[in-house]
């Protein structure tokens, strides 16, 4: 048994200051990921700082500038919110495709964005994993890698990013709002996550002790026309083999503007900018979708067992765009 000190946070400034005082501290919100990491002996914090009772972080606000989620909003509450379902359906669909109802009732928006990879080697101490133990190697490169990434990988890591919600937020140009000892900041969700490169243990751009306090989704002119589609091995409580979040602004049957992000295939939520450029100004039709899908997976590098993800992700994107058109 590893001893750990428990602290209950009373305000944002207090927990940020406390976390900054030492390197071995973790924030605890819903706990649906952190507690499992503790059980698997992957994380060994000296202190756990409970942020569940921080004031005003459990609100959803919908206004002219867009949508704002407090970081402690439960996933289930966000998915069932009328404003989310009406104006940002891709977010509601991504949340409902995540985990089980029981976990969604516990898990928070902020925690979901910072969940760790589900790569089996990351959670198995008997195997090499640069993300868990830098410099130890990556067992997935020559091992069982059916579920691993085909985009954004490196010689040190090909672990897939697990969050459905993050994919939808990247497609909607969302921002995370943080607090840290040096002052808060706003970070595009697309910039929050880092490619593994030769430092796969560093997964995000947050500083030590920096706390996500909110997520802001801008009131894009096409926010109401969005969709999230996920393919997986089973219909419930399963991570994506391939997913796509799309949001489009269509005028006279042609694409005026569009956002596309992919999940299940990248080491981070994958913004498909090449596919977006291939669609802008083109008819919002099946032939355009197929050309864009090829661009979306340009540069994909499959491992031994996951080459099927490339055509699967392409077909899924075509279907997501077709459903959006319908």
Secondary structure as GFF3:
##gff-version 3
##sequence-region A 1 326
A	DSSP	beta_strand	5	8	.	.	.	ID=ss1
A	DSSP	alpha_helix	12	20	.	.	.	ID=ss2
A	DSSP	beta_strand	25	28	.	.	.	ID=ss3
A	DSSP	alpha_helix	34	39	.	.	.	ID=ss4
A	DSSP	beta_strand	47	50	.	.	.	ID=ss5
A	DSSP	beta_strand	60	63	.	.	.	ID=ss6
A	DSSP	beta_strand	66	70	.	.	.	ID=ss7
A	DSSP	alpha_helix	75	80	.	.	.	ID=ss8
A	DSSP	alpha_helix	82	87	.	.	.	ID=ss9
A	DSSP	alpha_helix	89	96	.	.	.	ID=ss10
A	DSSP	alpha_helix	101	104	.	.	.	ID=ss11
A	DSSP	alpha_helix	109	113	.	.	.	ID=ss12
A	DSSP	three_ten_helix	139	141	.	.	.	ID=ss13
A	DSSP	alpha_helix	164	171	.	.	.	ID=ss14
A	DSSP	beta_strand	175	179	.	.	.	ID=ss15
A	DSSP	beta_strand	185	188	.	.	.	ID=ss16
A	DSSP	alpha_helix	189	192	.	.	.	ID=ss17
A	DSSP	beta_strand	211	218	.	.	.	ID=ss18
A	DSSP	beta_strand	226	231	.	.	.	ID=ss19
A	DSSP	beta_strand	242	251	.	.	.	ID=ss20
A	DSSP	beta_strand	254	263	.	.	.	ID=ss21
A	DSSP	beta_strand	270	271	.	.	.	ID=ss22
A	DSSP	alpha_helix	273	279	.	.	.	ID=ss23
A	DSSP	alpha_helix	286	296	.	.	.	ID=ss24
A	DSSP	alpha_helix	308	325	.	.	.	ID=ss25
###
